[in-house]
């Protein structure tokens, strides 16, 4: 449902697997839980529009790697990419 709502372009770096890999990359993306699953109870109902975001595997790993034990937000990781001067991923 997240993919239906938001598509398959990374919310952090704008990676589009289909554009890069052709048919092999069509409809490929990871889905990141904005609120970590480990912090929500079983009764929590996920809102596919506000709780999930499509990200490429690299950005997904960096979000979870985080800094100082803190999972990064999409905005924080975008900022890191920007301050490092990366313009073409």
C-alpha positions as CSV (number, residue, x, y, z in Angstrom):
1,X,0.0,0.0,0.0
2,X,2.9,2.4,0.7
3,X,4.2,1.8,-2.8
4,X,0.8,2.3,-4.2
5,X,0.6,5.7,-2.4
6,X,4.1,6.9,-2.8
7,X,5.7,5.0,-5.6
8,X,9.2,3.4,-5.9
9,X,11.5,6.5,-5.7
10,X,13.7,6.8,-2.7
11,X,12.4,9.6,-0.4
12,X,16.0,10.4,0.6
13,X,18.2,10.3,-2.5
14,X,15.5,10.0,-5.3
15,X,17.0,6.7,-6.5
16,X,14.7,5.2,-9.1
17,X,15.6,1.5,-9.7
18,X,13.6,1.2,-12.9
19,X,15.4,4.2,-14.4
20,X,18.8,2.7,-13.5
21,X,18.2,-1.0,-14.0
22,X,15.4,-1.1,-16.5
23,X,12.8,-3.9,-16.1
24,X,15.0,-5.6,-13.4
25,X,14.5,-2.6,-11.1
26,X,10.8,-2.1,-11.8
27,X,8.7,-1.9,-8.6
28,X,11.8,-2.4,-6.4
29,X,12.3,-0.3,-3.3
30,X,12.6,-0.9,0.5
31,X,9.9,0.4,2.9
32,X,11.1,2.2,6.1
33,X,9.0,2.4,9.2
34,X,9.3,6.1,10.3
35,X,8.4,4.9,13.8
36,X,10.6,1.8,14.5
37,X,8.6,-1.4,14.8
38,X,10.4,-2.2,18.0
39,X,8.8,0.9,19.7
40,X,5.1,0.2,18.7
41,X,2.8,-2.3,20.3
42,X,1.0,-5.1,18.6
43,X,-2.3,-3.2,18.7
44,X,-0.8,-0.3,16.8
45,X,-2.4,0.1,13.3
46,X,0.1,1.3,10.7
47,X,-1.0,4.2,8.6
48,X,0.5,3.5,5.2
49,X,0.6,7.2,4.3
50,X,2.2,8.7,7.4
51,X,4.1,5.8,9.0
52,X,6.0,4.3,6.0
53,X,8.3,5.8,3.4
54,X,10.0,4.2,0.3
55,X,13.8,4.3,0.5
56,X,16.6,2.6,-1.4
57,X,18.6,-0.1,0.4
58,X,21.6,2.2,0.9
59,X,19.6,5.0,2.5
60,X,17.6,2.4,4.5
61,X,20.8,1.1,6.0
62,X,22.1,4.6,6.8
63,X,18.8,5.6,8.4
64,X,19.1,2.6,10.8
65,X,22.8,3.0,11.3
66,X,22.1,6.5,12.5
67,X,24.3,8.6,14.7
68,X,25.0,8.1,18.4
69,X,22.4,5.4,18.8
70,X,19.7,7.5,17.1
71,X,17.8,6.3,14.0
72,X,18.0,9.1,11.5
73,X,14.9,10.7,10.0
74,X,14.6,11.1,6.3
75,X,15.1,14.8,6.7
76,X,18.3,14.3,8.7
77,X,19.8,11.9,6.2
78,X,18.9,14.2,3.3
79,X,20.7,17.0,5.1
80,X,23.8,14.8,5.5
81,X,23.8,14.1,1.8
82,X,23.4,17.8,1.0
83,X,26.2,18.9,3.4
84,X,28.5,16.4,1.8
85,X,27.9,18.0,-1.6
86,X,26.4,14.9,-3.2
87,X,24.3,15.9,-6.2
88,X,24.1,12.7,-8.3
89,X,23.4,9.4,-6.7
